[in-house]
């Protein structure tokens, strides 16, 4: 088991100070990273829809263009 005496805040290394400024800085970084993550996922979902919206008509158009020379000219359906 761990000794509860070793987990006191006074036992931290002297170079690793944690004050209110550090806490505020980390909170700001967290908020900015969360905002960037949210914006990334929003933009990714928009781009996914645009990709499908542009991709499906492009596939249909290319299929029509590829099959057009195979159709007999002057033939009536």
C-alpha positions in Angstrom: 0.0 0.0 0.0 1.1 3.6 -0.5 2.0 5.7 2.4 -0.6 8.6 2.8 2.3 10.8 4.0 3.9 10.7 0.5 0.9 12.2 -1.2 0.9 15.5 0.6 1.2 18.7 -1.7 4.3 19.6 0.1 6.1 16.5 -1.2 6.0 17.8 -4.8 9.3 18.6 -6.4 10.3 22.3 -5.9 10.5 22.9 -9.7 7.0 21.8 -10.3 5.0 24.6 -8.9 1.3 24.8 -9.6 -0.3 28.1 -9.0 -3.4 30.0 -10.1 -1.7 31.4 -13.2 -0.7 27.9 -14.4 -4.2 26.6 -13.7 -5.7 29.5 -15.6 -3.4 28.9 -18.5 -4.3 25.2 -18.7 -8.0 26.0 -18.5 -7.6 28.5 -21.4 -5.7 25.9 -23.5 -8.4 23.3 -22.7 -11.1 25.7 -23.8 -9.3 26.6 -27.0 -8.6 23.0 -27.8 -12.2 22.1 -27.2 -13.4 24.9 -29.5 -11.0 23.8 -32.2 -12.2 20.2 -31.8 -15.8 21.2 -32.1 -15.1 23.3 -35.2 -13.2 20.5 -36.8 -16.0 18.0 -36.4 -18.6 20.5 -37.6 -16.6 21.2 -40.7 -15.9 17.5 -41.3 -19.6 16.7 -41.2 -20.3 19.6 -43.7 -17.5 18.4 -46.0 -18.8 14.8 -45.8 -22.2 16.0 -47.0 -20.7 18.1 -49.8 -18.5 15.2 -50.9 -21.5 12.9 -51.3 -23.5 15.7 -52.9 -20.9 16.3 -55.5 -19.7 12.7 -55.8 -23.0 10.9 -56.6 -23.9 13.2 -59.6 -20.3 12.9 -60.9 -20.5 9.1 -60.9 -23.8 9.2 -62.6 -22.6 11.7 -65.2 -19.4 9.7 -65.9 -21.4 6.5 -66.3 -23.7 8.2 -68.8 -20.7 9.6 -70.7 -18.9 6.3 -70.8 -22.0 4.4 -72.0 -23.0 7.0 -74.6 -20.6 5.9 -77.4 -21.9 2.3 -77.0 -25.5 3.3 -77.9 -26.3 2.9 -81.6 -26.9 6.2 -83.3 -30.2 6.8 -84.8 -31.8 4.0 -82.9 -35.2 4.7 -81.4 -36.3 3.2 -78.2 
